[in-house]
Amino acid sequence: MAKNKTAFVCNECGQDFPRWQGQCNACKEWNTITEVRLGSAPANRGASFSGFAGSGSSQVQTLDQIDLNDLPRLASSFTEFDRVLGGGIVPGSAILIGGHPGAGKSTLLLQTLCRLSQQMEALYVTGEESLQQVAMRAHRLGLPIDKLKMLSETSVEQICEVALKEQPKVMVVDSIQVMHINDVQSSPGSVSQVRESAAFLTRFAKQQGIAVIMVGHVTKDGSLAGPKVLEHCIDCSVMFEGDSDSRYRTLRSHKNRFGAVNELGVFAMTEKGLKEVANPSAIFLTRDEAAPGSLVMSIWEGTRPLLVELQVLVDSSAMSHPRRVAVGMDANRLAMLLAVMHRHGGLQMADQDVFVNVVGGVKVTETSADLALLLAMVSSFRNHTLDQDLVVFGEVGLSGEIRPVPNGQERLIEAAKHGFKRAIVPKANAPKKAIAGMEVMGVSKLSQALDAIL
């Protein structure tokens, strides 16, 4: 074995330095730089994991010479999970699944591997729970447990040695924060250990053609714990969102080298584990009767439209500074749209509290919800009930114009499938061919949209 090399790493941001210093130049924190001794891999393992991208030889090829037939996607037994991954699990890929405690990360992966083990070799590595605890959960969920191989280990080198003997098609590592490499002289969960462990597993996955799924912890603000290089080195980063007291969970891809980004999968937590929701729009549309401030909008999530109910409450404020609260939407965009409403809609809400909520816990990040938000605010402010069969989408500019949004035709077709009869959309998104059973009104100014509902 070669001699150990010494490096200096900041425990806060993961920045490397050639020598020790008191303050980190990147994050400006004091006394966070520690010495790390990195040792090269032994000779009997160096040949196996020498190439990070998994190439067997340094041979130049053109793209048309690369054979893709030997990389068929593996179905995870969950259609929603496959959708988020871009069509299934790619052999040799490194996937990172993060989420809050109790969201259901381990439950989802245990269900997936128990079903996959009936068709192929699968290995579940647990570092946080004992084998008995995992077995108890599998029995409680009623999963097929006769073929899934289990391993309780936290040493990355030992895990890879066992995987080389077992040769699984899919391997789960739960979780990356408790894994460690012997040559790295720091505690598990530190920046150095997480970075080196993830890099080692990624090299192993690509070199051996084994799909490795890693579970990651999150911080208080919901971001993945560990260095940012953790998200850079893996192929797919997925976040499992949802509170432990909520029935529904959402699986959203933030990075995907093999599919669309921001793809959304919806699951329901039951006594028998997670069950996928094939028609998410149906669970978010649960209005029994129309009410002021309630409106249905059509948003685009990944590769499909989604119908979501938007609720707005506008009430007189008793404070000198009225409150602006937005749950599921950007609060800064809410303040901007209030200014647009005052300037181009003629409605003054400076003395009103405005509360916005997207039903179902969905987080809306695109601008197609602008028009629906403004019309719902007017509905609550005027105490005017909107029709239950009305759907709205469109982006609002600072000059009061209604801008088109992508995939307008698909949004309208999805709304027509759920029985909506009327739609207010940007004029550029109005379909050239009429949609059966739906009256579509195209507007180009905010004033035209207000006239259509008042």
Steps between C-alpha positions, in 0.01 A plus 500: 500500500618851421572747776212702639455848362406792720228752412325777690120523466241745640235308694236764419521542122738222390759732346850351462818688597867412443591594856331571830361847568280647768216636285335344197520725194174360360249508789696742728464267801779472760657179633313270260800373300625156598776275374391198299724211403396338175655164420502334162300179456680167534646343190238225478220759485671773304441336163129452568418861586760695302264676258239738643273487194522125475689476171688176464773636272627833373365453149354787297161429341237698315149517640355277229746224592373475857259211552200585718328162473682369806351774723127420527317694770383302800138546604478584871144354532374855573378688193530833678857421610592402144349824371715710732813305401428557132360158412666262746828426674805525274762228566823646637335822614536669839170629642463712813165517682463763772217610723392594850491237777184292474429593138523136392837470324594167656146367460494582129838339435420192709177447305684551172782257575272232641308499173810525283662209683232270357640565151870581549778512756456789746698606807377727781778647718381649827728709715247668728267212584574144603399209280227407748346847482488492121351152507230614743397780264496266201274254688268783607466621140438148370788508251658199325816442704627160386750624239622845612859491625580717802829636635565703815823690441638857504843446342486596132794274413334200662168575330663507158687175572172326587329649195778369275425147623120529491482696170158666559327699230380762752654591836357737762730675752303636797638752570806676356542710818594197712744349249876539541826427320784366711765723342312822586582607855171666594172392652210366288269775382776759463558682174806292414339165574178576310692630200746212479240232575264628229786527249615145580149356460447692176823364354401151606152532345630613161789254492290196589172601332308484831232758568571652842223689682623708794280647773597851610407707803381861477572809707251728674433701184427185299824483298713186482752470781864485403715672239354625173731264313274219624226618261750564221655153489177297501281454191155563646395702804146441628324663794221324690274776632213482745436525874477190713142595599390546138362211299647598165868516406658650189817379331672771295819479294741793536771353280469223245750411231258248350168685503307821562574723797220599742304186413244428772376170641220479757465228763252431779620364834282212622521228763660273240761754390507741210254472214534703182232746393434452129282812465645773726259769374206309649638511856569875485148581373282426803273805503148418622364844418627825354627771737644850455875492447506141375613428145651209303818560302693280261874472566767300318706251697777327308330343199133522597236757601362510852175658616532658844259702710620844611346671805542868586365688802499881491393665825527841664820537699511627855874567481693785347683256272257250343615140482590325174515123552547254213506122559610306194587812298769768490422782746706748298292430190184554706619850595579576136157387379331715764676801352388398150142468624511850647656662196317321217195349672390802702469308829678626811589232756762687699287477816408133454657181629555252216535128570572257215493121521551231236279207598669163545846626594613547140779755446442713192819639348390600150339829393183350351327547837516882481163557336321249723649665810380846398148383414475306828606813692231705327244229573578508872530880515162553332344194673409376153476124443652366179354211303615153602550399136751783436873439454760776461868523409733767361798719583447865590755765404581822684310704242183297553536284188414130505788298362473147357638195680635173358276199427176694501315244286588211733384699804160563342456137397577387857243746636236380252557140616407603856176668393598868485280698261667844497858619484671840514841477336748730323386594152806333346409172675143495368463183286447540127272198503216503752515252787180299537292610796720794599466874444844661486541876542833647393604824670797727436452754782423471870196723456347250256542216749335705776207584276453128429441412868326811636 
